[in-house]
């Protein structure tokens, strides 16, 4: 019974993992962004994504640790939380990718 259940659920699990790839990258939905990149002391890389001259996403790639994003969800010029509930807390971490 268990091998049959595993055989039926494994493809669904893998399909779900494969479809989440673009969902956690807030830069994927931007149309023709202007990207400004810089490296700060300590080796952290910062990529700023501008659309129509307005900052929409900041991608921070630390020298050590996972990449994270600061996002302006409602285009008001203020970097919001992932749910659009106010400024910058919490940040979005991308922990795993396939």
N, CA, C and O of each residue as an XYZ file, in Angstrom:
392
protein
N       0.824     -1.195      0.000
C       0.000      0.000      0.000
C       0.869      1.261      0.000
O       0.587      2.204     -0.739
N       1.912      1.284      0.814
C       2.762      2.463      0.913
C       3.486      2.773     -0.402
O       3.535      3.941     -0.791
N       4.063      1.761     -1.121
C       4.705      2.085     -2.405
C       3.714      2.654     -3.421
O       4.076      3.527     -4.209
N       2.483      2.175     -3.413
C       1.479      2.684     -4.336
C       1.149      4.140     -4.014
O       1.043      4.967     -4.920
N       0.988      4.452     -2.747
C       0.704      5.820     -2.326
C       1.857      6.740     -2.693
O       1.640      7.848     -3.182
N       3.074      6.286     -2.460
C       4.255      7.069     -2.806
C       4.317      7.308     -4.313
O       4.620      8.416     -4.755
N       4.032      6.281     -5.094
C       4.070      6.413     -6.551
C       3.021      7.401     -7.051
O       3.239      8.074     -8.058
N       1.893      7.494     -6.365
C       0.846      8.415     -6.784
C       1.126      9.848     -6.350
O       0.825     10.785     -7.088
N       1.688     10.028     -5.181
C       1.901     11.375     -4.648
C       3.217     12.011     -5.084
O       3.312     13.238     -5.114
N       4.225     11.227     -5.422
C       5.523     11.773     -5.801
C       5.440     12.701     -7.011
O       6.023     13.784     -6.966
N       4.747     12.334     -8.087
C       4.664     13.266     -9.222
C       3.984     14.588     -8.863
O       4.383     15.642     -9.359
N       2.965     14.541     -8.009
C       2.305     15.772     -7.586
C       3.247     16.656     -6.784
O       3.265     17.873     -6.965
N       4.024     16.055     -5.906
C       4.982     16.803     -5.108
C       6.033     17.441     -6.005
O       6.350     18.619     -5.844
N       6.570     16.687     -6.937
C       7.597     17.217     -7.831
C       7.044     18.307     -8.727
O       7.735     19.288     -9.001
N       5.814     18.157     -9.189
C       5.188     19.197    -10.005
C       5.032     20.483     -9.196
O       5.287     21.574     -9.706
N       4.620     20.357     -7.951
C       4.474     21.527     -7.087
C       5.787     22.227     -6.861
O       5.826     23.458     -6.859
N       6.867     21.492     -6.671
C       8.182     22.094     -6.482
C       8.652     22.791     -7.751
O       9.257     23.861     -7.686
N       8.378     22.192     -8.899
C       8.827     22.768    -10.163
C       8.082     24.054    -10.491
O       8.644     24.937    -11.140
N       6.838     24.180    -10.060
C       6.070     25.369    -10.401
C       6.333     26.524     -9.456
O       5.890     27.638     -9.736
N       7.019     26.319     -8.368
C       7.276     27.394     -7.429
C       8.499     28.211     -7.794
O       8.770     29.210     -7.128
N       9.248     27.840     -8.813
C      10.503     28.500     -9.140
C      10.414     29.996     -9.294
O      11.186     30.713     -8.658
N       9.497     30.511    -10.122
C       9.408     31.935    -10.350
C       8.651     32.683     -9.268
O       8.763     33.906     -9.180
N       7.887     31.987     -8.446
C       7.041     32.633     -7.457
C       7.844     33.319     -6.371
O       7.397     34.344     -5.856
N       8.998     32.812     -5.999
C       9.755     33.424     -4.927
C      10.751     34.449     -5.431
O      11.473     35.025     -4.618
N      10.830     34.708     -6.720
C      11.718     35.726     -7.263
C      10.873     36.920     -7.678
O      10.242     36.894     -8.735
N      10.853     37.976     -6.854
C      10.010     39.120     -7.174
C      10.460     39.883     -8.410
O       9.710     40.723     -8.907
N      11.653     39.624     -8.921
C      12.105     40.310    -10.128
C      11.552     39.671    -11.392
O      11.640     40.269    -12.464
N      10.982     38.464    -11.298
C      10.506     37.736    -12.468
C       9.347     38.441    -13.167
O       9.220     38.335    -14.387
N       8.507     39.150    -12.438
C       7.346     39.795    -13.033
C       7.582     41.216    -13.509
O       6.664     41.844    -14.036
N       8.781     41.735    -13.340
C       9.047     43.114    -13.747
C       9.208     43.198    -15.263
O       9.840     42.340    -15.878
N       8.632     44.237    -15.854
C       8.695     44.428    -17.300
C       9.771     45.462    -17.621
O       9.685     46.612    -17.189
N      10.781     45.048    -18.380
C      11.902     45.905    -18.809
C      12.526     46.703    -17.665
O      12.587     47.930    -17.745
N      12.990     46.044    -16.606
C      13.583     46.800    -15.505
C      14.979     47.305    -15.859
O      15.714     46.672    -16.617
N      15.321     48.448    -15.297
C      16.697     48.946    -15.356
C      17.375     48.436    -14.091
O      16.897     48.690    -12.985
N      18.478     47.726    -14.243
C      19.155     47.124    -13.100
C      20.443     47.897    -12.828
O      21.289     48.049    -13.709
N      20.575     48.379    -11.603
C      21.798     49.060    -11.165
C      22.460     48.173    -10.111
O      21.860     47.863     -9.082
N      23.688     47.773    -10.376
C      24.397     46.852     -9.487
C      25.589     47.545     -8.854
O      26.242     48.392     -9.464
N      25.854     47.159     -7.608
C      27.046     47.656     -6.911
C      27.452     46.641     -5.860
O      26.653     45.812     -5.426
N      28.701     46.726     -5.464
C      29.220     45.866     -4.401
C      29.674     46.766     -3.265
O      30.421     47.721     -3.479
N      29.227     46.463     -2.069
C      29.578     47.267     -0.899
C      30.700     46.588     -0.118
O      31.069     45.449     -0.404
N      31.231     47.293      0.860
C      32.320     46.725      1.660
C      31.860     45.424      2.303
O      30.717     45.308      2.746
N      32.747     44.464      2.348
C      32.414     43.148      2.877
C      32.023     42.174      1.783
O      31.865     40.982      2.046
N      31.863     42.665      0.549
C      31.590     41.786     -0.564
C      30.124     41.560     -0.885
O      29.816     40.768     -1.776
N      29.201     42.230     -0.188
C      27.776     42.068     -0.494
C      27.453     42.767     -1.810
O      27.900     43.888     -2.053
N      26.671     42.095     -2.656
C      26.248     42.668     -3.932
C      24.813     43.145     -3.814
O      23.961     42.442     -3.270
N      24.546     44.341     -4.324
C      23.204     44.920     -4.285
C      22.777     45.225     -5.708
O      23.466     45.943     -6.432
N      21.628     44.672     -6.109
C      21.032     44.933     -7.411
C      19.719     45.654     -7.177
O      18.837     45.141     -6.489
N      19.587     46.850     -7.751
C      18.364     47.635     -7.628
C      17.627     47.587     -8.961
O      18.207     47.873    -10.009
N      16.352     47.225     -8.918
C      15.526     47.090    -10.114
C      14.558     48.265    -10.183
O      13.709     48.434     -9.308
N      14.693     49.079    -11.239
C      13.848     50.243    -11.440
C      12.912     49.992    -12.624
O      13.335     49.478    -13.659
N      11.647     50.357    -12.465
C      10.683     50.301    -13.554
C      10.109     51.706    -13.699
O       9.563     52.261    -12.745
N      10.233     52.277    -14.892
C       9.782     53.641    -15.175
C      10.399     54.639    -14.190
O       9.738     55.581    -13.754
N      11.659     54.424    -13.850
C      12.380     55.335    -12.970
C      12.090     55.173    -11.493
O      12.640     55.917    -10.681
N      11.245     54.227    -11.115
C      10.889     54.023     -9.712
C      11.475     52.714     -9.201
O      11.357     51.676     -9.852
N      12.109     52.769     -8.028
C      12.694     51.575     -7.410
C      11.587     50.618     -7.020
O      10.688     50.977     -6.260
N      11.651     49.377     -7.547
C      10.612     48.385     -7.254
C      11.122     47.226     -6.412
O      10.410     46.747     -5.529
N      12.375     46.755     -6.676
C      12.918     45.613     -5.941
C      14.402     45.854     -5.693
O      15.117     46.365     -6.555
N      14.852     45.476     -4.494
C      16.275     45.461     -4.174
C      16.644     44.021     -3.860
O      16.055     43.394     -2.979
N      17.621     43.505     -4.585
C      18.105     42.135     -4.368
C      19.463     42.238     -3.691
O      20.385     42.848     -4.232
N      19.588     41.648     -2.516
C      20.839     41.671     -1.770
C      21.425     40.273     -1.774
O      20.786     39.312     -1.346
N      22.655     40.175     -2.266
C      23.381     38.908     -2.293
C      24.548     39.040     -1.331
O      25.587     39.584     -1.704
N      24.404     38.554     -0.096
C      25.487     38.668      0.871
C      26.690     37.807      0.467
O      26.550     36.820     -0.255
N      27.859     38.199      0.942
C      29.054     37.391      0.697
C      28.867     36.005      1.302
O      29.373     35.019      0.766
N      28.147     35.928      2.409
C      27.811     34.653      3.046
C      26.341     34.683      3.408
O      25.846     35.648      3.990
N      25.664     33.632      3.061
C      24.246     33.546      3.392
C      23.383     33.607      2.159
O      23.880     33.801      1.050
N      22.060     33.439      2.354
C      21.137     33.380      1.223
C      20.815     34.765      0.657
O      20.945     35.779      1.343
N      20.400     34.783     -0.585
C      19.936     36.000     -1.242
C      18.612     36.414     -0.617
O      17.793     35.557     -0.287
N      18.390     37.728     -0.449
C      17.079     38.185      0.001
C      16.670     39.437     -0.756
O      17.498     40.107     -1.373
N      15.377     39.742     -0.700
C      14.798     40.808     -1.490
C      14.047     41.797     -0.608
O      13.453     41.412      0.400
N      14.075     43.067     -0.988
C      13.211     44.090     -0.429
C      12.329     44.543     -1.582
O      12.841     44.858     -2.656
N      11.013     44.583     -1.384
C      10.072     44.773     -2.486
C       9.123     45.937     -2.198
O       8.653     46.103     -1.072
N       8.845     46.747     -3.240
C       7.799     47.764     -3.178
C       6.574     47.163     -3.840
O       6.438     47.232     -5.061
N       5.681     46.574     -3.059
C       4.538     45.843     -3.592
C       3.484     46.720     -4.240
O       2.868     46.311     -5.224
N       3.259     47.926     -3.710
C       2.155     48.742     -4.205
C       2.612     49.992     -4.953
O       1.810     50.901     -5.168
N       3.877     50.058     -5.353
C       4.432     51.147     -6.175
C       4.256     52.527     -5.549
O       4.037     53.510     -6.257
N       4.353     52.601     -4.206
C       4.251     53.902     -3.554
C       5.615     54.494     -3.206
O       5.693     55.562     -2.600
N       6.685     53.807     -3.587
C       8.034     54.309     -3.340
C       8.621     53.875     -2.016
O       9.748     54.249     -1.690
N       7.879     53.090     -1.242
C       8.353     52.605      0.058
C       8.518     51.097     -0.031
O       7.597     50.392     -0.445
N       9.685     50.599      0.355
C       9.921     49.157      0.347
C       9.073     48.516      1.437
O       9.165     48.881      2.609
N       8.241     47.548      1.029
C       7.255     46.943      1.917
C       7.692     45.560      2.359
O       8.687     45.014      1.880
N       6.919     45.007      3.289
C       7.089     43.611      3.650
C       6.544     42.770      2.515
O       5.968     43.301      1.566
N       6.720     41.459      2.605
C       6.260     40.571      1.542
C       4.742     40.598      1.393
O       4.232     40.218      0.339
N       4.008     41.035      2.413
C       2.545     41.056      2.350
C       1.995     42.459      2.116
O       0.779     42.651      2.114
N       2.870     43.438      1.920
C       2.414     44.798      1.685
C       1.852     45.476      2.922
O       1.020     46.376      2.808
N       2.294     45.060      4.099
C       1.723     45.566      5.344
C       2.576     46.643      6.003
O       2.361     46.944      7.177
N       3.518     47.226      5.305
C       4.323     48.268      5.910
C       5.774     48.128      5.533
O       6.135     47.245      4.755
N       6.610     48.987      6.076
C       8.003     49.037      5.642
C       8.832     47.840      6.092
O       8.759     47.426      7.249
N       9.593     47.308      5.207
C      10.734     46.400      5.265
C      10.747     45.258      6.275
O      11.788     44.605      6.359
N       9.775     44.960      7.005
C       9.891     43.862      7.937
C       8.774     42.862      7.672
O       7.622     43.294      7.686
N       8.982     41.630      7.444
C      10.242     40.913      7.340
C      10.778     40.921      5.903
O      10.034     41.159      4.952
N      12.054     40.663      5.769
C      12.636     40.541      4.441
C      12.330     39.154      3.897
O      11.965     38.254      4.653
N      12.478     38.976      2.573
C      12.198     37.691      1.947
C      13.509     36.977      1.691
O      14.381     37.514      1.007
N      13.664     35.780      2.224
C      14.851     34.968      1.994
C      14.527     33.860      1.006
O      13.480     33.218      1.088
N      15.432     33.649      0.083
C      15.284     32.536     -0.855
C      16.210     31.438     -0.359
O      17.428     31.528     -0.518
N      15.638     30.404      0.243
C      16.434     29.361      0.885
C      16.775     28.201     -0.039
O      17.904     27.710     -0.032
N      15.813     27.765     -0.827
C      16.029     26.607     -1.693
C      15.545     26.912     -3.094
O      14.536     27.593     -3.274
N      16.269     26.406     -4.098
C      15.817     26.504     -5.472
C      16.046     25.174     -6.157
O      16.939     24.416     -5.779
N      15.241     24.892     -7.163
C      15.407     23.692     -7.956
C      15.624     24.075     -9.372
O      15.790     23.206    -10.228
